[in-house]
């Protein structure tokens, strides 16, 4: 096996391992929580702007 083939195989296995780690079912709740960070920040910003208008 040549050096390049071994190098490719190692990186392919690393990619498959990382993909399996990211898409494992136990991480679903974490990703759902992270998906709402931007929306929560928008709501807080909008709430602060509304309070600022009342002053």
Backbone as a chain_set.jsonl record, in Angstrom:
{"seq": "XXXXXXXXXXXXXXXXXXXXXXXXXXXXXXXXXXXXXXXXXXXXXXXXXXXXXXX", "coords": {"N": [[0.867, -1.179, 0.0], [0.642, 2.142, -0.885], [2.008, 5.265, 0.314], [0.297, 7.446, -0.133], [-2.181, 6.215, -0.49], [-2.575, 5.101, 2.044], [-2.646, 7.439, 3.576], [-4.982, 8.623, 2.533], [-6.869, 6.7, 3.301], [-6.717, 6.867, 6.124], [-7.648, 9.512, 6.601], [-10.197, 9.302, 5.487], [-11.401, 7.431, 7.212], [-11.285, 8.943, 9.554], [-13.039, 11.007, 8.862], [-15.471, 9.579, 8.586], [-15.768, 8.691, 11.217], [-16.057, 11.152, 12.583], [-18.412, 12.115, 11.378], [-20.226, 10.161, 12.229], [-20.148, 10.666, 14.954], [-21.203, 13.264, 15.121], [-23.806, 12.943, 14.084], [-25.054, 11.191, 15.836], [-27.799, 9.791, 17.662], [-28.152, 10.675, 20.34], [-27.326, 13.311, 20.437], [-29.301, 14.905, 19.432], [-31.108, 16.472, 21.007], [-29.4, 18.459, 21.956], [-28.683, 19.768, 19.568], [-31.181, 20.688, 18.752], [-31.702, 22.556, 20.731], [-29.621, 24.357, 20.242], [-30.395, 25.291, 17.777], [-32.259, 27.265, 18.212], [-30.97, 29.477, 19.221], [-30.342, 31.856, 17.777], [-32.921, 32.791, 17.234], [-33.905, 33.23, 19.812], [-32.194, 35.266, 20.615], [-32.992, 37.288, 18.877], [-35.59, 37.74, 19.806], [-35.059, 38.727, 22.374], [-33.67, 41.051, 21.711], [-35.625, 42.436, 20.276], [-37.477, 42.759, 22.297], [-36.057, 44.45, 24.021], [-35.905, 46.712, 22.42], [-38.576, 47.432, 22.244], [-39.1, 48.12, 24.9], [-37.441, 50.29, 25.123], [-38.696, 52.138, 23.518], [-40.843, 52.911, 25.035], [-39.941, 54.631, 26.956]], "CA": [[0.0, 0.0, 0.0], [1.48, 3.338, -0.984], [1.844, 6.301, 1.342], [-0.881, 8.252, -0.455], [-3.376, 5.404, -0.235], [-2.714, 5.023, 3.492], [-3.039, 8.777, 3.992], [-6.383, 8.765, 2.147], [-7.648, 5.798, 4.141], [-6.759, 7.419, 7.479], [-8.529, 10.673, 6.613], [-11.561, 8.841, 5.231], [-11.889, 6.851, 8.462], [-11.5, 10.05, 10.488], [-14.262, 11.675, 8.422], [-16.608, 8.717, 8.925], [-15.901, 8.718, 12.671], [-16.605, 12.455, 12.972], [-19.806, 12.174, 10.928], [-20.997, 9.304, 13.125], [-20.223, 11.345, 16.251], [-22.092, 14.419, 14.991], [-25.185, 12.531, 13.801], [-25.572, 10.165, 16.755], [-29.124, 10.192, 18.152], [-28.139, 11.335, 21.646], [-27.011, 14.726, 20.268], [-30.436, 15.594, 18.819], [-31.628, 17.5, 21.907], [-28.435, 19.565, 21.97], [-28.789, 20.511, 18.315], [-32.461, 21.401, 18.736], [-31.527, 23.719, 21.598], [-28.744, 25.296, 19.551], [-31.087, 25.836, 16.611], [-33.081, 28.4, 18.603], [-30.167, 30.55, 19.814], [-30.521, 33.094, 17.011], [-34.292, 33.26, 17.411], [-34.008, 33.752, 21.166], [-31.48, 36.54, 20.644], [-33.852, 38.259, 18.19], [-36.699, 38.081, 20.694], [-34.548, 39.59, 23.445], [-33.36, 42.347, 21.116], [-36.9, 43.087, 19.97], [-38.052, 43.136, 23.585], [-35.326, 45.616, 24.514], [-36.271, 47.864, 21.605], [-39.919, 47.83, 22.634], [-39.008, 48.791, 26.193], [-36.783, 51.57, 24.902], [-39.656, 53.049, 22.912], [-41.794, 53.378, 26.045], [-39.329, 55.623, 27.842]], "C": [[0.908, 1.235, 0.0], [1.138, 4.328, 0.123], [0.574, 7.109, 1.1], [-2.176, 7.487, -0.189], [-3.621, 5.287, 1.271], [-3.199, 6.347, 4.064], [-4.525, 9.015, 3.704], [-7.28, 7.909, 3.033], [-7.788, 6.347, 5.564], [-7.714, 8.607, 7.545], [-9.977, 10.298, 6.314], [-12.164, 8.244, 6.504], [-12.136, 7.924, 9.513], [-12.789, 10.799, 10.136], [-15.501, 10.868, 8.81], [-16.836, 8.731, 10.434], [-16.503, 10.036, 13.143], [-18.076, 12.584, 12.566], [-20.694, 11.321, 11.836], [-21.169, 9.976, 14.483], [-21.221, 12.508, 16.192], [-23.548, 13.985, 14.853], [-25.718, 11.454, 14.735], [-26.865, 10.674, 17.4], [-29.103, 10.943, 19.485], [-27.828, 12.828, 21.557], [-28.194, 15.541, 19.746], [-30.971, 16.714, 19.71], [-30.693, 18.711, 21.951], [-28.56, 20.422, 20.715], [-30.114, 21.262, 18.205], [-32.388, 22.652, 19.606], [-30.672, 24.789, 20.905], [-29.432, 25.968, 18.361], [-31.88, 27.087, 16.952], [-32.289, 29.562, 19.194], [-30.392, 31.876, 19.082], [-31.929, 33.658, 17.197], [-34.494, 33.847, 18.801], [-33.321, 35.11, 21.276], [-32.316, 37.626, 19.965], [-35.012, 38.689, 19.084], [-36.243, 38.998, 21.818], [-34.243, 40.98, 22.909], [-34.647, 43.113, 20.822], [-37.57, 43.54, 21.259], [-37.374, 44.361, 24.159], [-35.68, 46.87, 23.722], [-37.665, 48.363, 21.971], [-39.902, 48.572, 23.962], [-38.373, 50.153, 26.05], [-37.729, 52.593, 24.297], [-40.617, 53.643, 23.947], [-41.228, 54.511, 26.884], [-39.51, 57.0, 27.372]], "O": [[1.832, 1.336, 0.807], [0.1, 4.221, 0.777], [-0.148, 7.42, 2.047], [-3.154, 8.063, 0.288], [-4.765, 5.369, 1.717], [-4.067, 6.37, 4.936], [-5.242, 9.551, 4.55], [-8.341, 8.361, 3.463], [-8.873, 6.291, 6.142], [-8.519, 8.689, 8.473], [-10.894, 10.926, 6.844], [-13.317, 8.524, 6.833], [-13.093, 7.829, 10.281], [-13.545, 11.18, 11.029], [-16.475, 11.431, 9.311], [-17.981, 8.779, 10.883], [-17.37, 10.039, 14.016], [-18.888, 13.105, 13.33], [-21.805, 11.731, 12.172], [-22.23, 9.864, 15.097], [-21.998, 12.703, 17.126], [-24.432, 14.601, 15.447], [-26.753, 10.856, 14.441], [-26.998, 11.871, 17.653], [-29.975, 11.778, 19.723], [-28.051, 13.549, 22.53], [-28.087, 16.762, 19.63], [-31.259, 17.802, 19.214], [-31.151, 19.854, 21.98], [-28.545, 21.651, 20.788], [-30.165, 22.35, 17.631], [-32.949, 23.69, 19.254], [-30.974, 25.98, 20.98], [-29.082, 27.088, 17.989], [-32.152, 27.898, 16.066], [-32.889, 30.545, 19.629], [-30.609, 32.906, 19.721], [-32.103, 34.871, 17.306], [-35.183, 34.856, 18.952], [-33.819, 36.005, 21.958], [-32.342, 38.765, 20.432], [-35.374, 39.866, 19.115], [-36.95, 39.939, 22.179], [-34.523, 41.978, 23.573], [-34.737, 44.31, 21.096], [-38.173, 44.613, 21.294], [-38.04, 45.226, 24.727], [-35.747, 47.963, 24.283], [-37.909, 49.569, 22.005], [-40.622, 49.556, 24.127], [-38.727, 51.081, 26.777], [-37.581, 53.791, 24.537], [-41.139, 54.742, 23.759], [-41.992, 55.278, 27.469], [-39.047, 57.94, 28.018]]}, "num_chains": 1, "name": "protein.A"}
